[in-house]
Amino acid sequence: MVAFANNGGRARWITSPILDQEDWKALMTGEAAKMNPALHRLLERNITSLEQALEEDVLSALAWMVADEVISFRLALPQNSLESGDFHDKFGVFTDAYGNRISFNGSYNDSIHGLRNYESIKIFCSWESPILAELVQADAERFERLWNNRDPNVRVLELPEAARERIVRLRRGERPYAEPEWVRQRRLAENGAVYQIGRPFFPTGLVLRDYQQEAVDAWFNADRRGLLEMATGTGKTITALAASVRLFELEQRLVVIIAVPYQHLVDQWAEEAKVFGYRPILAYGSRKQWLEKLRTRLEDYRAGYRPCLMVITTHKTFISEAFQDLLVRLKGPVLLIADEVHHLGAQQSRKSYPWQIPYRLALSATPQRWFDEEGSRALTEYFGETVFSFPLERAIGSCLTPYYYYPHLVPLTGEELDEYHRLSVKISQFVYSEDESKQEALERLLIKRARLLNNANNKLAALRDLLHEPDQLSHTLFYCTSEQIKDLTRLLGLEKGMRVHPFTAKEDAQDRQHLLECFASGDLQALVAMKCLDEGVDVPETRTAYILASSGNPREFIQRRGRILRRAPGKKVAEIHDLIAVPPLGRVSQSSPTFASERKIMRRELQRFKEFAELALNKYGALNSVWELMRAYDLADL
């Protein structure tokens, strides 16, 4: 227990006083008023027995822990259907700072006699499976019922103050562990001092880059509202946390709420936040895991026991009713940091903007929502305009890796071309219609044609020809569609002999982390991904990427490029290979009735080319690769 106290632990124990038959009669008969005197006499005997049974150092350590509330005791007395029985259950729950929990049931006595007994103990870990998490939760709820005297068959009483004082008087010398945080807090408060523990700080040795400092200054100059539009890989997280610490220094108390799109980003933000002295609550998944803890911390904050509180949550949890109910109660200085803020422009999210929060900081490399002007406008109205921009052209060479871009034109097969023309004819019939039902049909046709281009059969054949020396490849990403992933993994693994693994939504968080570690170390040469590597997953070791499929959404390919260009030791340059499906040039005719719609789809396909080629080291070589196609479709203006 001393080691437990040194690690900042606090414990609540429910135990039964040692009863004999006479004790029981004294407690259970007569008026209720007689219980306390009887209980006091009983506890006096128990404490005397404790003094006799324990050596002085052990007894002193226990007394210190009771005095400091490292251990809090309550007493259990069976009643009703358990009357005359013993409170003999042995179970408990341990919780760490991150919300992981272990529960146990049973006892195994570490004694000579205990080792000779036939005994067992069951231990459940909340992180090992959903079923075990439920078992741990059930134990936690059972304990809370007992502790709060809500079990009809067990009466649970607080340790009488007189009994507690007698135990406290058994302390000797100094406490055998470091002074607990809450004890120091209380002592400082009693002496009129400002409590320092729990205050965020700027880490020693960390120096913001010039552009990061410029971003923080710009946000403060805009009355602490606005958007930082910073390229992927330029340190948005560090910049935002630095701004939060500066705001805390001004306000001297602060609630920081960080909302991110995915669970793995919650964990990433938490690791960065701890470097700045924060001890965040992570709010995602089952509300049983975080809601009560967050309520308690908020009460401590409102009571003045905590100068700062941080909670990191997912966008999904952020807009939930339970979380929104807590936000309504917040008063005073509160900062909302929204990472990848474009997600919060969706219609459902817009209903949940907490307008009472005074300070708002939005982060995104691509804040504009694709084909959603209303959502983009709502984000600006709530968070404010872009107050600082650090685009890719400024980032490359300073904090991102330069790159070569190689577009590869892949012709459609005859069958695919016929289907492509058939879809194009239908699209041309709807493209200028304002009829809402026809617009929906048009959207379905455009998606179908985009899927045709993404899944073009010749792409795998083209990739096979590009991989001349697969054994020389390392730290390579392959982006593809769900329809391609099986064949692509087979091509790379079985045919080319590469050490490769899919990286998809099917892998859980633990498997993904293991895959990323193997990829970083080189044990895996390549990862085959769909969309799981688009936002928030750091793969800085990536040297080469092959894009077999991508949507027309600029955010998607901009995010992917940002992933690929992150810096890593020994990484001087990156390569991006882009496989673009196109009709054979000999079949392109400007007199064709479908030419206008074909030109439109080619323009959209080549927007990605334009975006990637513009900043590439081999810009003009890349342009030369697609020049004939651009001329055929009269797209030289690109």
QUIHU-V141686 format. One record per residue. NEAR is the number of other C-alpha atoms within 12 Angstrom. D_FIRST is the distance of its C-alpha to the first C-alpha in whole Angstrom. Layout:
NEAR,D_FIRST  NEAR,D_FIRST
This chain:
22,0  28,4  15,5  20,5  28,6  18,9  17,10  25,11  27,9  29,10  24,9  26,12  28,12  33,16  31,16  30,19  34,20  26,22  28,25  17,29  15,32  16,33  24,30  25,31  19,34  23,33  31,31  26,34  17,37  14,39  13,39  13,36  13,36  16,35  23,32  23,30  20,31  26,30  34,27  27,26  24,28  29,26  30,22  24,24  21,24  23,21  28,19  19,21  17,20  23,17  23,18  13,20  13,18  17,15  15,15  17,16  20,13  22,10  30,12  28,12  32,9  35,8  37,12  36,11  41,9  35,11  28,14  34,13  26,12  33,9  30,9  28,13  30,14  30,18  31,20  36,22  36,25  30,27  22,31  14,34  14,34  17,31  21,32  22,32  21,29  24,25  25,23  19,21  21,20  23,17  29,17  34,15  33,15  28,13  25,15  21,15  20,17  25,20  31,20  22,20  28,18  28,17  32,17  29,17  25,19  18,19  21,17  21,17  16,16  11,15  10,18  9,21  11,23  13,20  13,22  12,25  13,25  12,26  15,23  16,22  16,20  21,21  24,19  30,21  26,21  29,23  25,24  19,26  14,29  15,30  14,30  22,26  27,25  23,27  27,25  35,22  32,24  25,25  30,21  29,20  23,24  24,23  32,20  22,22  19,24  32,22  27,20  21,24  23,26  17,28  22,28  18,31  21,30  33,27  31,27  30,23  28,23  28,21  30,20  25,23  19,22  19,24  30,21  29,18  20,20  26,20  34,16  25,16  22,19  30,17  26,15  21,17  15,18  15,16  28,12  25,10  24,10  22,12  25,14  28,13  26,16  25,17  26,17  21,19  25,22  23,22  19,23  17,25  18,27  13,27  11,29  10,31  13,30  21,30  25,26  23,26  25,23  32,24  31,28  34,29  28,31  27,34  19,32  10,33  9,36  14,37  14,40  25,42  20,45  17,48  28,49  32,45  25,46  23,49  39,47  36,45  27,48  27,50  36,47  27,47  15,51  22,51  20,49  35,46  38,47  39,49  45,48  49,48  38,50  40,48  38,49  47,46  38,45  39,45  36,42  38,42  41,38  35,38  41,41  47,39  43,36  38,38  41,40  45,37  33,35  27,39  36,39  31,36  19,37  14,40  19,38  26,35  33,33  37,34  45,33  42,34  48,34  45,35  43,37  40,38  36,40  31,38  26,34  28,34  31,35  36,32  31,30  27,32  41,32  33,28  23,28  26,31  37,29  27,26  24,28  32,30  27,26  36,26  31,23  37,26  38,25  41,27  40,29  35,31  23,32  21,30  22,30  22,27  29,25  28,26  28,28  21,25  23,23  33,26  26,28  18,24  27,25  30,28  21,28  20,26  27,28  22,31  13,29  21,29  30,25  32,26  34,29  42,29  43,28  42,29  43,30  45,31  42,33  35,36  38,39  28,39  34,36  39,38  31,41  25,39  17,40  24,36  33,35  26,39  18,38  25,35  30,37  19,40  20,37  28,37  20,38  22,39  29,39  37,38  43,38  44,39  45,39  43,41  45,41  39,44  43,45  38,48  36,46  40,46  35,50  27,50  21,52  17,49  28,46  27,49  20,49  29,45  32,45  28,43  20,46  20,44  29,42  28,44  36,43  44,43  50,43  47,45  49,44  43,47  40,49  35,51  41,51  31,54  28,54  21,57  15,60  18,58  17,59  19,58  26,54  29,55  24,56  29,53  39,51  31,53  21,54  33,50  40,48  29,51  29,54  32,53  29,52  33,51  31,53  34,52  25,54  33,54  26,57  19,55  29,52  29,53  22,54  22,51  29,48  32,49  38,51  33,55  36,56  30,59  38,60  33,62  41,64  33,65  35,68  33,68  31,71  31,71  23,72  17,75  16,74  29,71  27,74  19,76  23,73  36,72  31,75  23,75  32,72  35,74  24,77  28,75  33,73  28,76  22,77  25,74  27,73  15,75  16,75  13,73  13,73  13,69  12,70  19,71  20,69  17,66  22,68  27,68  19,65  18,64  29,67  31,66  22,62  23,64  35,66  32,63  28,61  36,65  39,64  36,61  35,61  36,65  30,65  31,66  37,63  36,62  22,65  28,65  33,61  23,62  17,65  22,63  23,60  13,62  14,60  25,56  21,55  18,55  31,53  30,49  39,47  41,50  47,49  45,52  44,52  39,54  33,54  26,53  21,56  29,56  29,53  23,53  24,56  40,55  32,52  21,55  28,57  37,54  25,52  16,55  18,58  25,57  20,54  29,52  30,48  37,47  34,45  38,46  36,43  26,44  16,42  15,42  17,39  18,35  22,33  15,31  17,35  26,36  20,34  18,34  32,38  36,38  23,36  23,39  32,41  26,40  18,40  24,43  21,42  31,44  36,47  43,48  43,46  43,48  40,48  33,49  30,47  34,44  35,44  31,46  35,43  32,40  36,40  32,40  38,42  38,43  36,44  44,47  39,50  39,52  43,53  42,55  44,56  42,58  42,57  41,56  36,57  30,59  23,57  28,56  31,53  30,52  35,54  33,53  35,49  45,50  50,52  44,49  37,46  46,49  43,49  38,46  31,46  23,44  13,44  13,48  23,49  24,52  28,54  38,53  33,56  38,56  36,59  43,60  42,62  43,64  40,66  45,70  35,73  24,75  22,77  14,81  24,80  27,79  21,82  18,83  13,85  17,83  19,82  28,79  26,79  26,77  31,74  39,74  30,74  23,71  34,69  36,69  27,69  27,65  37,65  39,66  27,64  33,61  40,63  32,64  30,61  39,59  33,63  23,63  28,60  32,61  24,62  23,65  23,66  20,69  18,69  29,67  30,69  21,72  25,70  34,71  25,74  19,76  35,74  29,74  22,78  25,78  34,77  21,78  24,74  19,75  12,74  23,70
